[in-house]
Every structure is written in structure tokens, then in C-alpha cells.
Amino acid sequence: MSDAARSLFLVCYDIAEPKRLRKVHKFLLGYKAGGQKSFFECWLTAGELAQVRQGLQERLDNEEDRAHIFQLDPRQRIRQIGTAKPVAENFMIL
């Protein structure tokens, strides 16, 4: 799959129960390109985005947990605060 078919997303979550938190974290490790704690930068195809949405839906408790998926514009200039570490040209771990 070409890089042109991928888009940059920020996946963030707040999970109330430790067991669910570990499950969500472990699940998202398979998709992340960078990130920190509960904020993962993911380069995803449309199919992978659908898998992430479905996987989160299966692992979250809608009454106690929340997750957000934001599409980012990789053309935007990177503005860092603190000690961000470049991982590759297109994204950073903050």
C-alpha cells in the first residue's frame, strides 16, 4: 500500500478501568507510529481506520470511557513545546 493512501490521525483515549485500559493500549500499539501514553499518532488507510474504530468500540465501556480520533494535516508545520523527539520527517513523539 502506498503512503499516499494513508492519512495521519491522532487517537486519544481515557479509560476508567485498568483492565480495559491495558486492552485498548495493547490493541492500538499495532497501529501507532508515535505517541505518548494515551495519545497515539497513526498513519492509517481507510480500512485500518475502520478497524481501529471497530476495535475501540468493542473494547470501550460507553458509560465510563471515551476515545477520540482526529485526522491531522501532515502538511502543517510542526510546532513543539518542550522536548519533542523527531521519529521521522512527518511526525514526532511528544
trRosetta pair geometry for C-beta under 8 A, 3 or more apart (Angstrom, degrees):
i j d omega theta_ij theta_ji phi_ij phi_ji
1 5 5.4 -95 180 63 98 136
1 6 7.2 99 132 -48 115 98
1 45 5.9 -60 -180 -72 154 139
2 5 5.3 102 66 -1 78 98
2 6 7.9 -146 106 -4 52 89
3 6 5.5 -60 -160 32 48 114
3 43 7.6 -30 -145 176 81 140
5 45 5.3 11 133 -118 102 97
5 46 7.7 -81 175 -3 91 86
6 43 4.4 37 162 168 133 94
6 44 6.2 143 -150 67 84 18
6 45 5.6 -59 -93 -68 68 61
7 43 7.2 170 79 -152 23 59
7 44 6.3 -33 60 64 72 72
7 49 7.7 5 55 -59 109 133
7 71 5.9 -12 147 -146 129 106
7 74 7.9 -154 -156 -18 54 112
8 41 6.7 -16 -165 -170 97 94
8 42 7.5 146 -155 79 49 43
8 43 5.8 -28 -94 -97 63 69
8 71 7.2 108 82 -165 57 60
8 72 4.5 -58 108 67 106 101
8 73 7.6 -112 58 -7 116 1
8 74 4.7 122 -4 -62 138 100
8 90 7.2 -149 -77 152 136 115
8 91 6.7 174 -133 -78 131 122
9 41 7.5 154 81 -157 46 47
9 42 4.9 -24 65 66 95 93
9 43 7.8 161 19 -92 76 21
9 44 5.5 -13 11 17 124 120
9 49 6.8 130 -36 -108 156 103
9 52 7.9 162 91 75 154 165
9 69 5.6 -7 -176 -172 126 90
9 70 6.5 149 -160 76 69 44
9 71 5.5 -41 -100 -101 79 52
9 72 6.5 165 -107 7 21 87
10 35 8.0 143 -141 -105 74 110
10 39 6.4 -12 -171 -167 99 90
10 40 7.3 154 -157 78 50 44
10 41 6.0 -25 -100 -99 68 62
10 42 7.7 158 -94 21 20 79
10 68 7.9 1 105 108 87 94
10 69 7.5 160 80 -155 49 43
10 70 4.5 -10 56 59 98 102
10 72 5.6 77 -21 -40 98 119
11 28 6.1 -159 101 -137 142 132
11 31 7.5 45 8 97 152 129
11 32 7.7 -114 45 -90 118 89
11 35 8.0 -36 56 -102 81 155
11 39 7.5 155 80 -154 49 41
11 40 4.7 -16 60 62 98 98
11 42 5.6 24 -6 2 116 127
11 52 6.6 -106 -98 178 146 137
11 56 7.9 -150 -162 -70 121 140
11 67 6.9 -3 -173 -175 85 106
11 68 7.4 170 -151 87 42 52
11 69 5.3 -6 -105 -106 76 77
11 70 8.0 -167 -72 24 34 67
12 38 6.1 67 -158 132 64 87
12 39 5.0 -3 -101 -104 87 74
12 40 7.8 -177 -73 23 43 65
12 67 6.8 165 88 -155 50 58
12 68 4.8 -4 58 55 99 97
12 69 8.0 -173 24 -76 66 35
12 70 7.5 21 3 1 107 106
13 24 5.7 -124 123 150 166 145
13 28 7.8 -164 0 -35 135 153
13 38 5.1 -119 62 -171 69 106
13 56 7.4 -152 -94 -136 130 119
13 60 7.8 -133 -147 -93 120 117
13 65 7.1 3 -173 180 98 105
13 66 6.9 179 -148 96 59 51
13 67 4.2 -14 -102 -105 92 86
13 68 7.5 -173 -76 21 49 62
14 38 6.6 83 -77 157 51 158
14 65 6.6 177 92 -155 60 63
14 66 5.3 10 52 56 97 89
14 67 7.7 -169 24 -75 58 49
15 20 5.0 -152 -175 105 126 101
15 21 4.0 171 86 -86 130 75
15 24 5.5 176 -58 23 149 145
15 38 7.8 -166 6 -123 89 130
15 60 7.2 -123 -108 -118 95 79
15 64 7.9 55 -162 118 50 97
15 65 4.7 5 -119 -124 61 117
16 20 7.4 25 58 58 63 130
16 61 7.1 -67 40 57 113 123
16 64 4.0 -81 20 161 145 114
16 65 5.7 -125 3 -73 87 72
17 20 4.6 69 73 17 98 108
17 21 6.6 -166 89 -16 46 89
17 61 7.1 58 9 5 122 136
17 64 6.8 52 -20 117 96 148
17 65 7.8 -72 18 -62 84 111
18 21 5.2 -53 -142 34 32 119
18 22 6.5 34 160 -20 66 100
19 22 6.0 -51 -153 32 30 109
19 23 6.7 29 149 -17 62 106
20 23 5.5 -55 -149 37 37 114
20 24 6.2 33 155 -17 70 105
20 59 6.2 142 -159 168 87 84
20 60 7.1 99 179 -113 130 38
20 61 6.5 -76 -101 -11 168 100
20 65 6.5 -110 128 -66 143 146
21 24 6.0 -57 -147 38 28 107
21 25 6.2 27 156 -18 64 111
22 25 5.7 -56 -143 40 29 112
22 26 6.1 27 160 -18 65 110
23 26 6.0 -57 -144 39 25 109
23 27 6.2 29 155 -22 62 109
23 59 5.1 -164 118 -148 117 122
24 27 5.6 -55 -148 35 30 115
24 28 6.3 20 159 -12 65 109
24 56 6.8 53 -132 -121 104 73
24 59 5.0 156 -79 127 80 140
24 60 7.1 58 -86 -71 129 77
24 65 7.9 174 -50 -167 154 148
24 67 7.5 -154 -155 -82 139 130
25 28 6.2 -63 -148 40 26 103
25 29 6.7 41 152 -37 62 99
25 38 7.7 -77 -92 -101 96 69
26 29 5.8 -41 -154 12 32 119
27 30 6.7 -60 178 21 38 109
27 55 5.2 174 178 162 137 129
27 56 7.7 172 106 -74 144 58
27 59 6.2 -136 -8 -39 156 161
28 31 5.6 -68 -159 44 55 104
28 32 5.8 58 149 -40 86 106
28 40 5.2 -176 159 -3 127 165
28 42 7.6 -100 -166 -69 92 133
28 52 7.4 61 -110 -137 80 102
29 32 6.0 -49 -132 20 32 113
31 40 7.1 84 90 140 92 141
31 42 4.7 12 141 -133 101 128
31 44 6.6 12 -167 -86 116 105
31 48 6.4 148 -127 176 114 117
31 51 8.0 175 -81 93 132 110
31 52 5.8 45 -84 -87 174 115
32 35 5.3 -81 -156 15 129 125
32 40 4.0 -91 -105 -161 115 117
32 41 6.6 83 -158 61 80 51
32 42 5.5 -74 -105 -82 45 85
33 41 5.3 -68 63 103 91 91
33 42 6.1 143 1 -115 89 32
33 43 5.2 47 -35 0 145 95
33 87 7.1 152 148 107 83 148
33 88 7.6 -60 167 21 116 128
33 91 6.0 79 108 66 122 152
34 40 7.5 151 87 -159 39 57
34 41 4.3 -1 65 49 86 120
34 87 4.7 -158 -89 4 129 158
34 88 8.0 -145 -45 17 129 92
34 91 5.2 180 26 126 139 119
34 92 6.6 176 149 117 159 18
34 93 4.4 -131 -171 -73 106 80
35 39 5.1 -161 -160 106 101 62
35 40 3.7 -77 -40 -114 170 43
35 41 5.0 -179 -61 5 88 71
35 42 8.0 -2 -41 -42 131 72
35 93 6.3 -57 13 -125 12 82
36 39 5.7 6 58 59 70 98
36 93 6.0 114 -51 -175 95 88
36 94 5.9 -105 1 78 133 60
39 94 7.6 -30 96 61 137 104
41 72 7.8 -36 -135 21 93 148
41 91 5.0 161 147 -172 154 142
41 92 8.0 109 -21 60 162 40
41 93 7.7 -131 15 -91 125 58
42 48 7.8 -151 160 134 119 124
42 52 7.0 114 125 -88 167 156
43 90 8.0 59 -80 104 127 137
43 91 7.8 -138 -51 -20 103 145
44 48 4.1 -142 -155 93 90 115
44 49 4.6 116 132 -60 136 78
44 52 6.5 -60 -118 -10 153 137
45 48 4.7 95 47 9 75 101
45 49 7.0 -132 92 -7 39 86
46 49 5.7 -51 -149 33 31 115
46 50 6.7 33 151 -19 62 103
47 50 5.7 -53 -153 34 33 112
47 51 6.5 33 149 -18 65 104
48 51 5.3 -51 -148 36 38 114
48 52 6.3 40 152 -21 68 101
49 52 5.7 -50 -147 34 32 112
49 53 6.4 33 153 -18 64 104
49 69 7.5 123 -154 171 94 150
50 53 5.8 -52 -148 37 31 112
50 54 6.3 28 155 -15 65 108
51 54 5.8 -56 -144 41 30 109
51 55 5.9 30 157 -20 65 111
52 55 5.7 -55 -141 39 27 111
52 56 6.3 26 159 -17 63 106
52 69 6.9 121 117 -103 126 141
53 56 6.0 -58 -149 37 26 107
53 57 6.3 29 153 -22 63 108
53 69 6.9 -73 -83 -9 86 158
54 57 5.6 -54 -148 35 31 115
54 58 6.5 29 155 -18 64 107
55 58 5.8 -57 -150 36 30 110
55 59 6.3 11 158 -6 65 116
56 59 5.9 -72 -144 46 31 101
56 60 5.6 21 166 -20 73 117
56 67 4.9 -104 -169 63 139 165
56 69 8.0 -161 4 -46 161 116
57 60 6.5 -57 -128 34 21 104
60 65 4.3 -138 -155 87 92 133
60 66 7.5 89 -158 -86 138 15
60 67 6.1 -118 -77 -8 146 115
61 64 4.5 16 93 39 120 100
61 65 5.0 105 51 4 70 105
62 65 7.2 -53 -82 54 18 81
72 76 7.3 -97 174 26 89 128
73 76 4.7 92 88 -24 100 104
74 90 5.3 -3 -160 -164 120 109
74 91 7.5 -62 -124 -63 98 87
78 84 7.8 -156 166 117 120 158
78 92 6.1 101 -153 -9 141 130
80 84 3.8 -108 -142 14 135 137
80 92 6.6 -65 -88 113 122 167
80 94 6.9 -165 -135 -108 93 102
81 84 7.7 76 49 -29 35 109
82 94 7.1 90 70 -164 121 87
84 92 4.7 32 171 158 118 138
84 93 6.9 164 -160 82 71 46
84 94 4.8 -29 -108 -104 97 70
85 92 6.6 153 75 -166 38 88
85 93 5.2 -14 62 61 93 98
86 89 7.7 28 -173 -89 119 27
86 92 5.3 -56 -102 -107 49 91
87 91 6.0 -20 53 92 111 82
87 92 6.2 158 5 -125 85 32
87 93 5.5 84 -44 -19 116 95
88 91 6.1 28 58 44 91 75
